[in-house]
Structures are given as C-alpha cells and as structure tokens.
Amino acid sequence: MRLHLYAALLSLGFIGLAHAADDSVEIPYTRFTLSNGLTAVVHEDHKAPVVAVSIWYHVGSADEPAGKTGFAHLFEHLMFSGSENHKGTYFEPFEQVGATDMNGTTWFDRTNYFETVPTTALDRALWMESDRMGHLLGAIGQKELDTQRGVVQNEKREGENEPYGRTDENILANAFPANHPYQHDTIGSMADLDAASLADVKQWFNDYYGAANTTIVLAGDITPAIAREKLEKYFGDIPAGPPVPRQQPWVAARTTSTRGEQKDHVAQARIIREWNVAELGHADQPLLELAASALGGGKTSRLYQRLVYKDKLVDSVSVEVQPFALASQFVLTADVKQGVDPARVEKSVAEEWSRFLAEGPTDEELERSRMSSRSGFIRGLEKVGGFSGKATVLAESQVYRGDPSAYTLDLERIQKATPDSVKAAANRWIAKGDYTLTVLPAAEGEALDEKAPKGLPPAQGKPAAVTPAKAGFSAAKSAIDRSTGVPKVETFPDLGFPAIQHGTLGNGIEIVLAERHTIPVVQMQFQFDAGYASDQGHKLGTSSFAMALLDEGTESLDSVEIARRSELLGARIGAGSGLDSSSVSLNALNSQIEPSLALFADVVRNPAFRDADVERIRGQWLADIAQEKTQPASIALRTLPPLLYGDGHAYGIPFTGSGTEASIKSLTAKDLRDFHRSFIRPDNLKVLVAGDTTLAAITDQLDKVFGDWKSMEVPVPTKAIGKVDAQKKVRVYLVDRPDSPQSLILTGSLAPSTKAPDNLDIQTMNGVFGGTFTSRLNMNLREDKRWAYGASSFLTDAIGQRPFMTYASVQTDKTAESVAEVLKEARAVIGKKPVTEVEIDKIKAKRIRALPGSFETTASVLGVLSGNALYDRPDNYVQTLKARTEAQTTASIEAAAREVIQPDALTWVIVGDLRKIEKPIRALKLGEVKILDADGKAVR
C-alpha cells in the first residue's frame, strides 16, 4: 500500500488548520533510544484496551542495487514466513489473540510491519517482532524463498491484470534518470525476482535490518515507563547492525516536456501528467499540496469545474502530490470521455494551468482546504494504528525527518500560506518539466506491448550517500529464554461498547443513538428500506443512480454549492445503496452541527434531479460500467448473481449495483423522482446516530429540520425477495479477457440469510475454510502452491438467501489446476477432512479477542447500529457475541459446512485468456461449459 507522510496528513487532516490557536494539532509522545540504537516513540491513548505496534525499517526499494529490483518487497514477505523461535506463518499467533489492523508494506524509502493488539497481548506482539528482527536467518531456507517469490510474482501479475495496472512502471522510468533510486517500481521485475538468491536474502537482512536502522512506535493503552521496560526486554539484545548509507534528496526536476503512449485493455483513454517536485520536509511541499487541492481536489476545483462541468471532456479529473523522502511527484489524472480527442483535454488543462500559475489560489480556496484539513485531523485522532493512525504519523515523521513532531512544521507552513506563496511555489515546480502518458484502449485482438518502457538515461551529479552517525552501537544482553516460544496470553480485556438509546422526533421518526465522546464529531446514517433489490421490475441501477444524485443538487443549491458549503463546514455528506438498503450519511463537527444538519436535510428531502445533472452523472456512470467490464472482479460480480438467482428475483442483478448500459441510458428524471417519492420517506426510515452528542441534544437538532417531514398515504413498495431452489448441478461459465496474466476464479452457491439462527456458525465455518489468512483455501493456493497472491471465501450479507462465494486470482498457466484445488478443498471440508476442533477454536478465539479493538472508531459503532437495524438484531447484539461464539460446537460448525458448501452444485465464473484456459478447464469435466461476454450474454 502506498502510504506517505503527507498523504496520511491529508487523509487525517493534519494539513491546513484555519485557526491554529484554537485547535491543538499535536500528538503527545515520548521518545527514547535503546543502547543498540533502536528509536522508540510512545503515545498514550487509553480510550480502548489496545496498543498499536508499528515498526519501521528505514529501507525500501530505493536502496536496491541494479539487478535486484523488488528485493525490499520480497523480503517484507519473507518476514511473515517465520523466525528461528516461531516456525510457520506470522499471522497465526496474532490471529490467536485477536489482532486487528495487521499487515506489512514496502515503499521507496521504508518497510513497515504493524498490528493493533489487546493490551494484554503486547508482550506477544513485541516477542514476535523482536524475534524476526533479531532471529530470522536460521528460519529462511530455499523453500521459504521460493514460496514468497511465487506469491510476490502473482501479486505483480494481479496488479498488471487491472486496468491501467502497468502505468506506474512507465511513469517512473520516464520521471527519473536511470541511476535515480526511484527509477523502478517497488514490486520490481520478474527477471530480478527470479534471480534473487538465498545469499541475497541473508545479505539484505544483515545490511538493513539492524536495530539502529529501526523505529518502533507504540500508541494506545501504554505508558512510556512500561514501554521502555518491555522494549529493553525484547529488543535490547538485538545488534545495532552496520552503518546504513542514507540516500539524500534528489528531486531530478526536469526542464522539458516529454510524452509517452501505452495501450491497455481499458474502456477509455486516461491522461497522466507528472512533475518531479520538492521532497518531504521541503518548505514548498505543503504549499504544493494546497496547489493540488485548488487545481484538482474535487468538485469545487478548477480542473473539475472546467473539464467536467463546463467543457464536458472528461468523466473524472484529479490532482495529487505523491510525497517521498528524496523527491515527490505532482500528478494529474484525467479519464477522457469516449469519443473525445485527448488533445482537447490537454488544451483545456494547459489553459487552466497557465491561469493558476498567473493568479494563484483564492483566499476561499485556501480557507476550504484548511477547514477540510482541520475536520479531517479531528476525525483521524480516533485511530491509534493501522495504515493511517496516529502511530503512522509519528513513525513517518521520525523515520523520514528525524523528529516525531515534524508534521507540525508543515501545519505551520500551511497556516502561514498565502495565495502569493502558493503561487510562487507552483511556479517554481510545476511550470515546466512534465511527462505526459496517454493510455489508450487497445483494439480488439491487439496485443499489448510487453516490453519495458523506454526510460531516461542516467544523470550526472547524483547526491552522495551519507552514513548516519547513530549506527554501530553495542548491543545489550537480554535475559529472555526464547526457546520457550511465543508468550502465552492468559487474560484478555472485556469489550466496552456504548449503551444504545432510543428517541422519537415529533413526527414519529425513531432515533437510535450510541454516545461516543472521544472526539467532537457526530456521525449519522439515514437508512431506508430500498437498495439494489428495489430495482427488480424497474430499470436496473435506479436505486444507486438516484442516491448518487442526492448531493448533486437540491431545489435551492447546485452540486458545486453543496460541495463548497460542505468543505467550509468541515462536513462530509454521502449517499448510496447496498443490496437491501439505501442510505444517506452525515459526518459533522459538533461546532458546526446545526448548519451541517440543515444542509444534510436539504439534500435528503429536496433533491432537484435537474436534467443537466442527470446527463452529467449518466455519462460518468456509463463510463464506470464500461470500466467494470474491463476489471476482472467486476466482470465476475456482474455475471454471477443473475446466474445464481435467475430472472424475477430481486437479487438477480449485477452486484456492483450499477445496472446496465441500456437501463442507465433509459433512466429519466421522473424515474429518479419516483424512486425518491417511493422509498426516501419518513415512514421507511431508521435514523442511526453515533458520536459526541446526547439523546436530548440530537433529538432537538434533528426535529428542527426533519420533524415536519410527512409520511405518504401510499404504502412503501415491496421487493421480490423470494426463495430460490437449490441448484442441482455444476455450471461453468468462461469470460474471455485476452492477454490476462491471471485468471479470476469465482464460485457461487446460495446460503441462508444473514438473519438465520446459525449465522455465527456459518461465519466461523467460513473462517476455517477461506475467510482468514490462515484458512485452508489461502494456505493452499498462496502459501503451498504459490499460484495466487491470495484466495478466500466470503458471504455477502443479505436479508434473503445470500451468496457464498470463493475467490482466487491465479496465474494463467495454473487456472485449471487451481479450479481443481478449490473443488478439492470444498469436497474435503464436508467429506474426509471436516473442520477440526483446533481450527474452530482458533477462529472463535480470534473473533472474541478482536472485539475490544474492533470498535475503536465512531464509524465502527455506527456500523453496529446499521447492522442491528437492517437484520433486526437486539440492542445488545455485540455484547452477546462472546457468549454465543463460545457456545458454538464442532457439530454445529460441521452442520453449517454441509448446509453452505455445495461442491457438486457450484456455479463457476472464470475470467481469463480463453485461448489458454478453455481447453484445460473443459478437460476437468466439471459440467457444462458456456462462454459468456462481459455483459453475461452467451457467446457459445
């Protein structure tokens, strides 16, 4: 995952506070260094009994020598394979204690590993992390290397199998000179991955994974004193490691404009324009973030206004800064409408670019950005770890800039920014020297260019590396006896969940509230009984399309004014549909709750459905459907449900919810008003609220804007959610996607409703079969066979019968073999190899012990309220999960497996290169094989 300090700051809102004097933006911390050079940063947050552990090694793909691209990422995978004192995958011990937000990532300048664990499991987490830091090499042999090499290569294939999946390699090759550390992408080349040897692995570990090249952040239910004691205990004996040459900033800014072109199996042309700009820590970098926001940061931005609203040349356009330690990238992306010449788009972009460089941003543009940033920052304070929590911000500041509070320098720069300073920064960096890549749809039968993109030649004057002085400390001794294995965890914290309260507005609308006073934010969801299922008998996609139009204009406001007011209020308004319900949501600051609710009420109650807005969204919608038909997973999810449910069933529709081209083209403003009148109404509504408010306060505030909303006399339409008879035989459907390096395999059968009494048994069974990293399916196809980056099984929640699906994206030459393995696992789990007590206990423990850390955010609490409302669950549903999960038996789980898994009556949808997969799949003799197109229509 691509995660960087400024991206995190933007998403969390650490950039752009309008009133710095009124809002504290600091994350308090304590920093210390062990005698071996390991840097520790500790942040206390005792709102939940969990601790985020985030370990950052200051090494990434920028440190890879020629001929070893992809090595840093490959090594990250190896670090999950086991250590000298814990044999086997690193996921299982963490699953046992209910860890959440567990992962590892690699990028240009760092490799990180993180997990959030119950406070009582912190010793286990630190033992595990320290064992692979200090005791790894004895556990890595040729088998482990070959396994993870295969997994990484399938991860590369999976990325390249996506539309526009090969653009990063092209852009980097043409953005940086050949001797620049960023000239190649992080995942590397197939040839270099093939060439990686065991000796390379061990040398990489010895060179870069010493304690002195590492920062560890502990954030959550911890104190600095306890943290120091535990870190000394577990990490104190790990050697510092050799001095590490540190790459120096090298922007490699260009002075000329260059161009490239690429063909891909995509539905529309995409223009990507890139400039090399100031690195992390540079005074201009935050100002460039402001410039990006003004140019392409959403509906109110200049390019969106010009290209989408005015000229109607693109379906989407965005501008962002991708920030790194040595250099950053300023990137424009525009998806060109079908039939439009990309040159016309570039001309309009150039005109707006020139105008911005001449004028700079307006005062209001800066103010909107600051308000959005402040509100985002407040929201971000809820999460301690994961991809973007407080631990991440502290770690990135320390690793990249040597100071956990370095982000505050950027806050100050944003606060002091003026239109003139942003304009000056833009003219220094984005006035010249860009690379433009145009990605064009490949013609039918046209082969893609598989050769590496032509890149820039080496540049002179590369900055010299600097060796940090801290490396080379002597290591301390530790009294830990690691031979006893992973520390046992005897106790676990109890779940803390707010009491659920009920109220009523003057017109009878019920309110459900869960108070959560950790941050001054209120979130709410208006849940309506509609969803994709309400499309049946009407035009498919109506529910999603109508909900998408709600914030595109009211009777008194247009879409731009709604967006502008939302930004100034720091409010987030969204609307959409799921399978069984449609919803409108508000996330608002307490200080702005009343004007935010007034805007929200206008959006819910008074959508205009203007013809101009309908046509604009229709064009974007049709482009999205076309894109869905080029994306393997979307093709499968459009194809499978109609096959499972058949005609006449509310769920017999594409599960993307987007409908079909024919239905979307035929939608009228009247259709949308009819949907709104029929379903978005007070007598079909459940109001769900979570956050920093009280029942009395929120009832009064909602009553002012919704209390006079009257119900209709006609009843709410019913949905055709009937029962579908069990499938009698296997069906196989193939969809051709030429040149695909991987095949997507999706199977489907019908399982009981989410409301079924044995729902928890089904969920536990699925955890064993394919619902967790250590499940049978994933361990088979990923860790054992190395044919997939991942394989899983899952259930889509539904009021009616729900689909039970298995998913795997596998290398093309192993498609038939992978199908056979999925079938083998399905037959085994209800036959000769039923679920075992050990497997069941592992899943039960994981689910129970993860409960205290699963509701850290207000959004997660609101999610519980939503599920309770949709599936008729009692208020204490979450509080009873532990007891009901503990009560599950092996017999009940086995019964769930037999009820749900039907290996001899599966519907298979396989998307891949028909020339290579059809014959081997037919040879399996699973059942009748039919060929479909991307619309799900029979070809032969």
Helices and strands as residue ranges (DSSP letters): H 5-12, E 30-33, E 39-44, E 50-57, G 61-63, H 71-78, E 82-83, E 86-87, H 91-96, E 100-106, E 111-118, G 119-121, H 122-134, G 137-139, H 142-160, H 167-175, H 190-195, H 198-208, G 211-213, E 214-220, H 224-235, E 258-264, E 270-277, H 285-296, H 302-303, I 304-310, E 314-322, E 328-336, H 342-359, H 363-380, H 390-401, H 407-416, H 419-429, E 434-441, G 482-484, E 500-504, E 510-515, E 521-528, G 532-535, H 542-549, G 550-552, H 559-569, E 572-577, E 582-589, G 590-592, H 593-605, H 611-628, H 632-645, H 661-666, H 669-679, G 682-684, E 685-691, H 695-706, E 731-736, E 742-751, H 759-766, I 767-771, H 776-778, I 779-784, E 788-795, E 802-811, G 812-814, H 815-829, H 837-850, G 851-853, H 858-870, G 878-880, H 881-886, H 890-900, G 903-905, E 907-912, H 914-923, E 928-932
